[in-house]
């Protein structure tokens, strides 16, 4: 057996590494580091959700659940989405093991090797790497950065989406930029995808983390049941359930049977006690969601105020949604290396812009779902470092 080469297939080897976890790994054993790298709140899941999960466990809800999800959660989501958007029946909803899994399942249902996928970037890397795992060719349409923040070149996006484009993948509000589609942009994109026959796959995980209303503009407000549209979402962000790994899909009813086969071959089902706790999240936590959004917005405005005084930092207008500040450091060539230095030399943990695509190597992402005092201390440490650092 000597000399036998052991390695994954070339397509897997070519995938981007998760640079945020690489930065976090530098901080191992360093309790003094202030962590702003991951996209999650510093607070735990609301008590009422944890209590519901405990009660479900005590009642023995530990066996296999239906592949598409327990009826209680599918019906609760149907009511929740109908209140936010327009009528969404339960037979268009599938429960998944996380929002990541929702995206993977959606694209597994649509993508064949050699297909063409368009993505709006910079973006959380999974939206580009999942199609590549499936053998697709991914074309990125970059957002533009300026004094008003991030914006979409709509004409460029529409030109990129042709009749040979299998799917368009969009995350709005966007991670990492906070950019959010306008209703007019959504209408134009939907019309265009109908014309080209392109599937529209929306990552809606931040739709409730929005600062100009209770919910960001959504394609779910516009699509018809027969549209080639899949909406992917998760309980992770709005309800602070990142560790629970529970999400959902809104799909055309005609896809439900084939999707159930994919779920069966991926994970069989989501844990029933988690699904029952998620029902409580939908019905008992609106005040908690609103409080979290208010804190994130206050932290956003405060951090922008603190960073604007730094000569090397370039900020646009505060974003309309999501939970991040994404800003340029003038002269920065390698954001991953800088983030590792920030951990070691300043005790501050940020995410490198290069984690989100080649469009933003000079940017850094700062998670805003944190304690305000921790935010202030992190800003002080960052300011001392960036004013004296080179490169």
C-alpha positions as CSV (number, residue, x, y, z in Angstrom):
1,X,0.0,0.0,0.0
2,X,3.0,2.3,0.2
3,X,2.9,5.2,-2.3
4,X,-1.0,5.2,-2.5
5,X,-2.2,8.8,-2.6
6,X,-5.1,9.5,-0.2
7,X,-7.0,12.7,-0.9
8,X,-10.5,14.0,-1.7
9,X,-11.6,14.6,-5.2
10,X,-10.2,17.8,-6.9
11,X,-13.5,19.7,-6.6
12,X,-13.5,19.3,-2.9
13,X,-9.8,20.2,-2.5
14,X,-10.5,23.4,-4.5
15,X,-13.2,24.6,-2.0
16,X,-12.4,27.7,0.0
17,X,-11.6,27.0,3.7
18,X,-13.7,28.6,6.4
19,X,-11.4,31.5,7.3
20,X,-13.5,32.7,10.2
21,X,-12.9,29.4,12.0
22,X,-9.2,29.7,11.1
23,X,-9.1,33.1,12.9
24,X,-11.0,31.7,15.9
25,X,-8.5,28.9,16.1
26,X,-5.7,31.4,16.7
27,X,-7.5,32.4,19.9
28,X,-7.6,28.9,21.4
29,X,-6.8,29.2,25.1
30,X,-7.0,33.0,25.0
31,X,-9.9,34.0,27.3
32,X,-8.9,37.7,27.0
33,X,-9.9,37.8,23.3
34,X,-13.2,39.7,22.5
35,X,-15.0,37.5,19.9
36,X,-16.8,39.4,17.1
37,X,-16.1,36.9,14.4
38,X,-19.1,34.6,14.3
39,X,-22.5,35.6,13.2
40,X,-24.4,35.0,16.5
41,X,-25.6,36.8,19.6
42,X,-23.6,36.8,22.8
43,X,-26.9,35.9,24.5
44,X,-28.2,32.4,24.8
45,X,-31.5,31.1,23.3
46,X,-34.6,32.6,25.0
47,X,-35.6,30.7,28.1
48,X,-39.1,29.9,26.8
49,X,-37.6,28.0,23.8
50,X,-35.2,26.1,26.0
51,X,-38.0,25.2,28.4
52,X,-40.1,23.9,25.5
53,X,-37.2,21.7,24.3
54,X,-36.7,20.3,27.8
55,X,-40.4,19.5,28.1
56,X,-40.4,17.7,24.8
57,X,-37.4,15.6,25.8
58,X,-39.1,14.7,29.1
59,X,-42.1,13.6,27.1
60,X,-39.9,11.3,25.0
61,X,-39.9,13.2,21.8
62,X,-36.6,11.6,20.8
63,X,-37.5,9.2,18.0
64,X,-37.6,9.7,14.2
65,X,-39.8,12.5,13.0
66,X,-41.6,12.8,9.7
67,X,-39.1,13.5,6.9
68,X,-40.6,16.8,6.0
69,X,-41.1,17.9,9.6
70,X,-43.7,17.5,12.3
71,X,-47.1,18.9,11.4
72,X,-47.1,21.3,14.3
73,X,-44.0,23.1,13.1
74,X,-45.0,23.2,9.4
75,X,-48.4,24.6,10.4
76,X,-46.9,27.1,12.7
77,X,-44.5,28.3,10.0
78,X,-47.4,28.5,7.5
79,X,-49.2,30.9,9.9
80,X,-46.0,32.8,10.6
81,X,-45.0,33.3,7.0
82,X,-48.6,34.2,6.0
83,X,-48.7,36.9,8.6
84,X,-45.3,38.3,7.4
85,X,-45.8,37.9,3.6
86,X,-48.7,36.3,1.8
87,X,-50.5,33.0,2.2
88,X,-48.0,30.1,2.4
89,X,-49.6,26.7,2.9
90,X,-48.0,24.1,5.0
91,X,-47.6,21.8,2.0
92,X,-45.0,24.1,0.6
93,X,-42.8,24.0,3.7
94,X,-40.1,21.4,4.6
95,X,-38.1,21.4,7.8
96,X,-34.4,20.9,7.6
97,X,-31.4,20.4,9.9
98,X,-30.2,24.0,9.8
99,X,-30.3,26.8,7.2
100,X,-27.1,25.5,5.7
101,X,-28.8,22.2,5.1
102,X,-31.8,24.0,3.6
103,X,-29.5,25.6,1.0
104,X,-27.7,22.4,0.3
105,X,-31.0,20.5,-0.2
106,X,-32.4,23.3,-2.4
107,X,-29.4,23.3,-4.7
108,X,-29.2,19.5,-4.7
109,X,-32.7,19.5,-6.1
110,X,-31.8,21.9,-8.9
111,X,-28.2,21.6,-9.9
112,X,-26.4,19.1,-12.1
113,X,-22.7,19.0,-12.9
114,X,-21.8,21.7,-15.4
115,X,-24.8,23.9,-14.7
116,X,-24.3,27.6,-14.4
117,X,-25.2,29.5,-11.2
118,X,-25.1,33.2,-10.5
119,X,-24.5,34.6,-7.0
120,X,-24.4,38.2,-5.7
121,X,-21.2,38.7,-3.7
122,X,-19.5,39.3,-1.3
123,X,-21.5,36.7,0.5
124,X,-21.3,34.0,3.1
125,X,-19.1,31.4,1.3
126,X,-21.6,28.5,1.5
127,X,-23.8,30.2,-1.2
128,X,-20.9,29.9,-3.7
129,X,-19.2,26.8,-2.5
130,X,-22.4,24.6,-2.3
131,X,-23.0,24.9,-6.1
132,X,-19.3,24.1,-6.7
133,X,-19.6,21.0,-4.5
134,X,-22.4,19.9,-6.9
135,X,-20.2,20.5,-9.9
136,X,-21.7,23.8,-11.0
137,X,-19.9,26.8,-12.6
138,X,-20.5,29.9,-10.4
139,X,-20.4,33.4,-11.7
140,X,-20.2,36.2,-9.1
141,X,-21.8,39.6,-9.6
142,X,-20.2,41.9,-7.0
143,X,-22.0,44.6,-5.1
144,X,-20.6,48.1,-5.3
145,X,-19.1,49.9,-2.2
146,X,-19.4,53.7,-1.8
147,X,-20.3,56.5,0.5
148,X,-23.9,55.3,0.7
149,X,-22.8,51.8,1.5
150,X,-23.3,48.8,-0.7
151,X,-25.5,48.7,-3.8
152,X,-26.4,46.4,-6.6
153,X,-25.6,47.0,-10.2
154,X,-29.0,45.7,-11.3
155,X,-28.3,45.9,-15.0
156,X,-25.1,43.8,-14.6
157,X,-27.0,41.2,-12.6
158,X,-29.8,40.9,-15.1
159,X,-27.2,40.6,-17.9
160,X,-25.5,37.8,-16.1
161,X,-28.7,35.8,-15.7
162,X,-29.5,34.2,-19.1
163,X,-31.6,31.3,-20.3
164,X,-28.5,29.1,-19.6
165,X,-28.5,30.1,-15.9
166,X,-29.9,27.3,-13.8
167,X,-30.2,29.3,-10.6
168,X,-29.6,32.7,-9.1
169,X,-28.7,32.7,-5.5
170,X,-29.3,35.9,-3.4
171,X,-28.8,36.6,0.3
172,X,-30.7,39.7,1.5
173,X,-30.2,41.2,4.0
174,X,-26.7,40.2,3.1
175,X,-23.9,38.7,5.2
176,X,-21.4,40.3,5.4
177,X,-22.5,43.8,4.0
178,X,-26.0,44.3,5.4
179,X,-27.0,45.3,1.8
180,X,-30.8,44.7,1.4
181,X,-32.7,44.4,-1.9
182,X,-35.4,47.1,-2.5
183,X,-38.9,46.1,-3.6
184,X,-38.3,47.5,-7.1
185,X,-35.1,45.4,-7.4
186,X,-36.9,42.3,-6.3
187,X,-39.7,42.9,-8.8
188,X,-37.2,43.4,-11.7
189,X,-35.2,40.2,-10.7
190,X,-38.4,38.1,-10.4
191,X,-39.7,39.3,-13.8
192,X,-36.3,38.5,-15.4
193,X,-36.0,35.0,-13.9
194,X,-39.5,34.2,-15.1
195,X,-38.4,35.2,-18.6
196,X,-35.2,33.2,-18.6
197,X,-36.6,30.2,-16.7
198,X,-34.0,30.6,-14.0
199,X,-34.6,29.3,-10.5
200,X,-34.4,32.0,-7.8
201,X,-33.0,30.7,-4.5
202,X,-33.3,33.2,-1.7
203,X,-31.4,33.0,1.6
204,X,-33.7,34.9,4.0
205,X,-32.0,34.1,7.2
206,X,-31.6,37.8,8.2
207,X,-35.1,39.0,7.1
208,X,-36.1,39.7,10.6
209,X,-32.8,41.5,11.4
210,X,-34.0,44.7,9.7
211,X,-33.9,48.3,10.9
212,X,-36.7,49.9,8.9
213,X,-39.6,47.6,9.7
214,X,-40.4,44.2,11.3
215,X,-39.2,42.3,8.2
216,X,-37.1,43.1,5.2
217,X,-38.6,43.1,1.7
218,X,-38.9,39.5,0.6
219,X,-39.5,37.6,-2.6
220,X,-42.1,35.8,-0.6
221,X,-44.2,38.9,-0.8
222,X,-44.2,38.6,-4.6
223,X,-43.9,35.0,-5.9
224,X,-46.7,32.9,-7.2
225,X,-47.0,29.2,-6.2
226,X,-46.0,28.2,-9.7
227,X,-42.8,30.3,-9.8
228,X,-39.4,28.7,-9.9
229,X,-38.6,30.0,-6.4
230,X,-37.1,28.4,-3.2
231,X,-36.8,30.3,0.0
232,X,-34.3,29.1,2.6
233,X,-34.4,30.2,6.2
234,X,-33.3,29.3,9.7
235,X,-34.1,29.8,13.4
236,X,-30.4,30.7,14.1
237,X,-30.3,34.5,13.9
238,X,-33.7,36.0,14.8
239,X,-34.3,33.6,17.7
240,X,-30.6,33.1,18.8
241,X,-30.7,29.3,18.0
242,X,-27.4,28.9,16.2
243,X,-26.4,25.7,18.0
244,X,-29.8,24.1,17.5
245,X,-29.4,23.5,13.8
246,X,-33.0,23.9,12.6
247,X,-34.2,25.6,9.4
248,X,-36.8,25.4,6.7
249,X,-37.6,25.7,3.0
250,X,-40.5,27.2,1.1
251,X,-40.7,25.4,-2.2
252,X,-43.2,24.7,-5.0
253,X,-45.6,22.0,-3.9
254,X,-44.6,19.9,-7.0
255,X,-41.1,19.6,-5.6
256,X,-42.1,18.3,-2.2
257,X,-41.9,14.5,-3.0
258,X,-38.5,14.7,-4.5
259,X,-37.2,17.0,-1.7
260,X,-38.4,14.5,0.8
261,X,-36.2,11.9,-0.8
262,X,-33.2,14.2,-0.6
263,X,-33.9,14.8,3.1
264,X,-34.1,11.1,3.7
265,X,-30.8,10.5,2.1
266,X,-29.1,13.5,3.8
267,X,-30.4,13.4,7.4
268,X,-33.7,11.5,7.6
269,X,-35.3,14.2,9.7
270,X,-34.7,17.0,12.1
271,X,-34.9,16.1,15.9
272,X,-38.5,16.3,17.0
273,X,-37.8,17.9,20.4
274,X,-36.0,20.7,18.6
275,X,-38.9,21.1,16.1
276,X,-41.4,21.4,19.0
277,X,-39.2,24.1,20.6
278,X,-39.1,25.9,17.3
279,X,-42.9,26.1,17.4
280,X,-42.6,28.1,20.6
281,X,-40.0,30.4,19.0
282,X,-42.6,31.4,16.4
283,X,-45.4,32.0,18.8
284,X,-43.9,33.4,22.0
285,X,-40.8,35.4,21.1
286,X,-41.8,38.4,19.0
287,X,-40.8,40.8,21.8
288,X,-37.5,39.1,22.2
289,X,-36.8,39.4,18.5
290,X,-37.6,43.1,18.5
291,X,-35.4,43.7,21.5
292,X,-32.5,42.0,19.8
293,X,-32.9,44.0,16.6
294,X,-33.0,47.2,18.6
295,X,-29.7,46.3,20.4
296,X,-28.0,45.4,17.1
297,X,-29.1,48.7,15.5
298,X,-27.8,50.7,18.6
299,X,-24.5,48.8,18.4
300,X,-24.3,49.5,14.7
301,X,-24.7,53.2,15.1
302,X,-22.3,53.4,18.1
303,X,-19.6,51.4,16.3
304,X,-19.8,53.6,13.2
305,X,-19.5,56.6,15.4
306,X,-16.3,55.1,17.0
307,X,-14.7,54.0,13.8
308,X,-15.3,57.1,11.7
309,X,-12.5,58.9,13.6
310,X,-9.9,56.4,12.4
311,X,-8.0,57.6,9.4
312,X,-7.5,54.1,7.9
313,X,-11.1,53.0,8.2
314,X,-13.5,53.7,5.4
315,X,-17.2,53.3,6.1
316,X,-20.3,53.7,4.0
317,X,-23.7,54.5,5.3
318,X,-25.0,52.1,8.0
319,X,-26.6,49.1,6.4
320,X,-30.3,48.4,6.5
321,X,-30.2,44.9,7.9
322,X,-28.2,41.9,9.2
323,X,-25.9,42.0,12.2
324,X,-22.6,43.2,10.9
325,X,-20.4,46.2,10.2
326,X,-18.4,45.6,7.0
327,X,-15.7,48.2,6.5
328,X,-12.6,48.8,4.5
329,X,-9.1,49.3,6.0
330,X,-7.1,51.5,3.6
331,X,-3.9,49.8,2.4
332,X,-4.9,46.4,3.7
333,X,-3.7,43.6,1.4
334,X,-4.4,40.4,3.4
335,X,-7.4,40.6,5.7
336,X,-6.9,37.0,7.0
337,X,-3.3,37.8,8.2
338,X,-4.5,41.1,9.8
339,X,-7.3,39.3,11.6
340,X,-4.8,36.8,13.1
341,X,-2.6,39.7,14.2
342,X,-5.6,41.4,15.8
343,X,-6.2,38.3,17.9
344,X,-2.6,37.9,19.0
345,X,-1.7,41.6,19.4
346,X,-4.9,43.3,20.4
347,X,-7.2,40.6,21.7
348,X,-9.9,41.4,19.2
349,X,-11.6,38.7,17.0
350,X,-13.0,39.9,13.6
351,X,-13.8,38.1,10.4
352,X,-11.6,38.7,7.3
353,X,-13.3,40.1,4.2
354,X,-11.5,37.5,2.1
355,X,-13.7,34.9,3.8
356,X,-16.6,36.2,1.7
357,X,-15.0,36.3,-1.7
358,X,-12.2,37.8,-3.7
359,X,-14.2,41.1,-4.0
360,X,-13.3,42.2,-0.4
361,X,-9.8,41.3,0.7
362,X,-9.3,44.8,2.2
363,X,-12.5,44.6,4.4
364,X,-13.2,43.3,7.9
365,X,-16.5,42.1,9.3
366,X,-17.6,42.9,12.9
367,X,-20.6,41.1,14.5
368,X,-22.9,43.6,16.2
369,X,-25.0,41.2,18.2
370,X,-22.8,41.7,21.3
371,X,-22.9,43.3,24.7
372,X,-22.5,47.1,24.3
373,X,-19.7,47.4,26.8
374,X,-17.8,44.6,25.1
375,X,-18.3,46.5,21.8
376,X,-16.9,49.7,23.3
377,X,-13.8,47.9,24.7
378,X,-13.3,46.1,21.4
379,X,-13.4,49.4,19.5
380,X,-10.8,50.9,21.8
381,X,-8.5,47.9,21.3
382,X,-9.0,48.0,17.6
383,X,-8.3,51.7,17.3
384,X,-5.1,51.4,19.2
385,X,-4.0,48.5,17.0
386,X,-5.0,50.0,13.6
387,X,-3.5,53.4,14.3
388,X,-0.1,51.8,14.9
389,X,-0.2,48.8,12.6
390,X,1.3,48.5,9.1
391,X,-0.1,46.3,6.4
